Amino acid sequence: MSNIYAVVLAGGKGERFWPKSRENKPKQLLALAGRDSMLQETLDRVEPLTSRERQWVVTSADLIDPIRQSGIREVRLIGEPMGRNTAPAIAVAAA
């Protein structure tokens, strides 16, 4: 495998996905295009690019438990205490 790290940004409230996305069913865990959630499908796409040890998901801290409980394969999670858009999420992952 290469030295590539995959950082999946999975934050946001999903307000534009209402009524499908709700507090108890965040957009990251919705199956919109297939049978798996958007997050799982994204992780499946990065799987051939780098090892699982080099795959990270940055999300809001309040989504850590729902992601773990959703049945998504084991993944390294970083929980942001508050959403601050894309640049801070990338900075956290790079630190």
VOGU-3710 file (C-alpha; in Angstrom, 3 decimals, decimal comma):
1> msniyavvla> 0,000/0,000/0,000  1,038/3,601/-0,458  1,563/6,496/1,921  -1,842/7,913/1,025  -4,226/8,863/3,804  -7,946/9,079/3,106  -9,883/11,680/5,080  -13,650/11,495/4,681  -15,466/14,646/5,758  -18,813/13,536/7,167
11> ggkgerfwpk> -20,086/16,552/9,050  -23,053/18,788/8,612  -26,607/18,643/9,812  -28,256/17,632/6,570  -30,999/20,229/6,858  -31,503/20,274/3,087  -32,214/16,537/3,198  -35,297/17,038/5,376  -37,580/15,089/5,766  -35,284/12,135/5,024
21> srenkpkqll> -32,530/13,399/7,316  -33,576/13,956/10,904  -31,789/14,206/14,226  -32,207/10,459/14,771  -31,174/9,637/11,162  -28,340/11,943/10,020  -27,656/12,353/6,308  -24,330/10,532/6,580  -26,206/7,356/7,481  -28,878/7,591/4,782
31> alagrdsmlq> -28,875/5,099/1,919  -29,682/7,418/-0,985  -28,051/5,781/-3,994  -27,954/2,140/-2,979  -28,445/-0,167/-0,052  -25,561/1,188/2,044  -25,286/4,571/3,715  -23,506/7,423/1,963  -20,690/7,118/4,495  -20,276/3,366/3,961
41> etldrveplt> -20,306/3,783/0,185  -17,607/6,459/0,464  -15,470/4,211/2,666  -15,921/1,395/0,142  -14,625/3,712/-2,603  -11,439/4,617/-0,695  -10,768/1,008/0,367  -8,622/0,185/-2,709  -6,578/3,386/-2,313  -5,075/2,923/1,129
51> srerqwvvts> -5,060/0,645/4,155  -7,782/0,934/6,789  -5,226/2,242/9,277  -4,861/5,280/7,007  -8,579/5,957/6,615  -10,131/8,613/8,829  -13,634/10,047/9,123  -14,036/13,571/10,490  -17,545/14,238/11,764  -19,305/16,130/14,506
61> adlidpirqs> -18,759/14,769/18,000  -22,465/14,050/18,421  -22,392/11,676/15,415  -19,601/9,438/16,716  -21,948/7,059/18,561  -24,615/6,900/15,816  -21,897/6,084/13,271  -20,452/3,342/15,469  -23,916/1,903/16,121  -24,949/2,015/12,457
71> girevrlige> -23,084/-1,117/11,444  -20,451/0,714/9,412  -17,213/-1,214/9,424  -14,577/-0,271/11,952  -13,090/3,083/11,041  -10,992/5,746/12,748  -13,253/8,594/13,802  -12,410/12,169/14,734  -15,207/14,113/16,415  -15,232/17,884/16,030
81> pmgrntapai> -16,664/19,606/19,108  -18,421/22,100/16,820  -18,788/22,368/13,081  -16,607/25,014/11,456  -16,796/24,026/7,786  -14,198/22,251/5,674  -10,819/23,865/6,425  -10,839/23,222/10,194  -11,964/19,619/9,627  -9,007/19,056/7,313
91> avaaa> -6,655/20,747/9,801  -7,857/18,463/12,595  -7,274/15,393/10,442  -3,814/16,589/9,415  -2,687/17,266/12,989
//
